[in-house]
Amino acid sequence: MSVDVTRRVVEAGSDEHVDAAWELKECIRHEEAVLKQRRGFFANAYRRATVHLLFAGVHGGEHGSETDDLIGFAAVRRDGYVLFLAVDPTHRGEGFGRKLMATVADEHDSVTCHARATNEAAIDFYEHIGFEIKRHIENYYEDGGAAYYLKLGGGGLTDRLSEFMRR
């Protein structure tokens, strides 16, 4: 039995895999109290974005079954604004968030996002890969939560990944 990670891209205008993405987002929301968007908002944003998805496939099992489970996704607007970034908690620390963001950085001149101000893990992740906090925004979220607006700085993820690959 082997596990393969495959990447798929859903172009803007499609809702392919939206249900799997919603289920992953909801799993994270229940565990971490983040990604609190309502279904309608999420689905509309998903359809307007290009969505990069990572699936883990288990192939060649006892009964020859093949399954593909969504383990992460990044939904990105045309201007490089990341609407959603989600990685299954059981797969965190394996580089999937970095891979998704590297893809986004390769495709856009500017990459930005918002992160809930109380989501220290997300903020640490973004800063680790080269994002800089540009401003703090009170009452950004529907529930009154504050957010940070972040931008991938010069010498960001693409440069860091290139440097890492040269080692």
C-alpha positions, 0 to 999 in steps of 0.5 A, a space after each residue: 500500500 502506498 500514499 501519494 499526494 496529488 495536486 489539482 487545480 479548480 479554476 474560477 467559476 467551478 465548484 468542483 471539490 467545494 463539498 470536500 473543502 467545506 468539510 475540511 474547513 468545518 473540521 478545522 473550525 470545530 477543532 480550532 475556532 477559526 475559519 468561521 465563514 458561513 456556507 453561502 459565503 464560503 461557496 461563493 468565494 470558492 467559486 470566484 477563486 482559483 483553488 489549489 488542492 492537495 489530495 492524499 491517495 491510498 492505493 493498492 490496499 488489501 482490496 485494491 481500493 483507491 481513496 483520495 482525501 483532501 488534505 489541504 487547499 488554498 483559494 486565491 483571487 486573481 490579484 493574489 489575495 488568499 481567501 482561504 488556506 486550510 491544511 488537515 490538522 493531521 497533516 500539519 508540519 509536513 510542508 503542505 501549507 508551504 507547498 500551497 503557498 509556494 504555488 500561489 507565490 509562483 503565480 502572483 506578483 503580490 500575495 496577501 491575506 488576512 489572519 485572525 489576530 488570535 490565530 497565533 499558529 497561522 500568524 507564526 506560519 505566515 511570518 515563517 514563510 516571509 509574510 509581514 504584518 502590514 496592519 491590525 484591523 479591529 472588528 474585521 470578522 462577522 463575529 467582531 474578531 480582529 485580523 491582521 493584514 499580511 503581505 508576502 515581503 521581498 525575499 519571501 517564500 519563493 526566495 526562501 524555497 529556492 535557497 532551501 532547495 540549493 542546500 
